[in-house]
Amino acid sequence: MTRLPLQLLLGAIVFGILAACGSGVNPGNLAPHELVVAYYASLEKSDTSAARADLAPAFAALQDAAVDGDFSNLRSISNVVVGEDQPTGTAGTSFQNYAELREMAVTFDAVYEREITSHSGRQTRFVIVGRPTRQSPWQIVSIGTGP
């Protein structure tokens, strides 16, 4: 089996396990890929408090205030596939103070309450996970539509 299908299979297994766990998962103990899987599993179950716990505080505040955010405009999400966890740089970003950053592409089917910045249907998001020090827990610091 090639590397990509094996990683997708592993991601699907981890997603299934975390989806069954729900909000009982401690985000402070998760690796970057597991954290993103947990975030989308929480959204799939409409558990916004568990999803919010996976976000960096500043990014959670942005999500809370956004009219098109995952907490205010997402009616349902399904068929989530979290791609390979890859290192990403800080050049040209607001993340220069992070010790480590990882990025992964996530695809899913979404239904939105209001189609503001995205139409309902198949979506791709690029999720950046970071930690300020190598000892800090990972947190989602950005979710966007472009890498």
C-alpha positions in Angstrom: 0.0 0.0 0.0 1.4 3.4 -0.9 2.0 6.1 1.8 -1.0 8.4 1.0 -3.7 5.7 1.0 -2.2 4.3 4.2 -2.3 7.8 5.8 -5.9 8.3 4.7 -6.9 5.0 6.2 -5.1 5.8 9.4 -6.8 9.3 9.5 -10.2 7.7 8.9 -9.6 5.3 11.8 -8.4 8.1 14.1 -11.4 10.2 13.0 -13.8 7.4 13.9 -12.3 6.8 17.3 -12.3 10.5 18.2 -15.8 11.0 16.9 -16.9 8.2 19.2 -15.1 9.9 22.1 -16.7 13.3 21.6 -15.9 16.1 24.0 -14.1 13.6 26.4 -10.9 14.1 24.3 -8.3 16.4 26.0 -7.0 18.6 23.2 -3.8 19.3 25.2 -2.7 15.8 24.7 -3.2 15.6 20.9 -0.8 15.7 18.0 -1.5 18.2 15.2 -3.3 15.7 12.9 -5.3 14.3 15.8 -6.3 17.8 17.0 -7.7 18.7 13.6 -9.6 15.3 13.4 -11.0 16.0 16.9 -12.1 19.6 15.9 -14.0 18.3 12.8 -15.5 15.3 14.7 -16.8 17.8 17.3 -18.4 20.0 14.5 -19.9 16.9 13.0 -21.6 16.2 16.4 -22.6 19.9 16.7 -20.5 20.1 19.9 -19.2 23.6 19.5 -17.8 23.8 23.1 -15.5 20.8 22.4 -14.6 22.3 19.0 -13.8 25.7 20.6 -11.4 24.0 23.0 -9.2 22.9 20.1 -8.7 26.6 19.0 -6.2 29.1 20.1 -8.0 31.8 22.2 -7.6 34.6 19.7 -8.8 32.4 16.8 -11.8 31.1 18.9 -12.8 34.8 19.5 -12.7 35.4 15.7 -14.8 32.3 15.1 -17.3 33.5 17.8 -17.6 36.9 16.1 -17.7 35.8 12.5 -21.2 35.7 10.8 -19.8 33.0 8.5 -17.9 31.0 11.2 -18.1 27.4 12.0 -20.0 28.1 15.2 -22.6 30.4 13.9 -23.3 29.4 10.2 -22.5 25.7 9.9 -25.7 23.6 9.9 -24.0 20.3 9.3 -20.8 18.7 8.2 -20.0 15.2 7.0 -17.5 13.1 5.0 -14.5 14.8 6.6 -11.1 13.8 5.3 -8.0 15.3 7.1 -5.0 15.3 4.8 -1.3 14.8 5.7 0.2 16.8 8.5 3.1 18.9 7.0 5.4 21.6 8.4 4.7 25.2 7.3 6.7 28.3 7.6 5.9 31.7 9.2 7.1 34.0 6.5 4.5 36.6 5.7 2.2 35.5 8.4 1.2 36.6 11.9 2.6 33.4 13.4 6.3 34.4 13.8 6.1 33.9 17.5 5.2 30.2 17.2 7.9 27.6 17.9 6.2 25.1 15.6 3.5 25.3 12.9 1.9 22.4 11.0 -0.6 22.6 8.1 -3.0 20.2 6.6 -5.8 20.3 4.0 -9.3 19.2 5.1 -12.1 18.3 2.8 -15.8 17.8 3.8 -19.4 18.3 2.8 -21.0 21.3 4.5 -24.5 22.7 4.7 -24.6 26.4 5.7 -27.4 28.3 7.3 -26.6 31.2 5.0 -24.4 31.1 2.0 -22.2 34.1 2.8 -18.6 33.3 1.8 -19.1 29.6 0.7 -21.8 27.6 -0.9 -23.1 24.4 0.7 -21.4 21.3 -0.8 -17.9 19.9 -0.9 -15.4 22.2 0.8 -11.6 22.4 1.2 -10.0 24.2 4.1 -6.3 24.7 5.0 -5.8 24.3 8.8 -2.7 25.6 10.6 -1.9 24.2 14.0 0.7 25.8 16.1 2.3 26.0 19.6 4.2 28.9 21.0 6.8 26.7 22.7 7.8 23.1 22.0 6.3 22.2 25.4 2.9 23.9 24.8 -0.1 22.0 23.6 -1.0 22.3 19.9 -3.9 24.6 19.0 -5.6 25.5 15.8 -4.5 29.0 14.9 -6.0 29.4 11.4 -8.6 27.9 9.1 -8.7 29.3 5.6 -9.7 28.6 2.0 -6.2 28.9 0.6 -2.8 27.5 1.5 
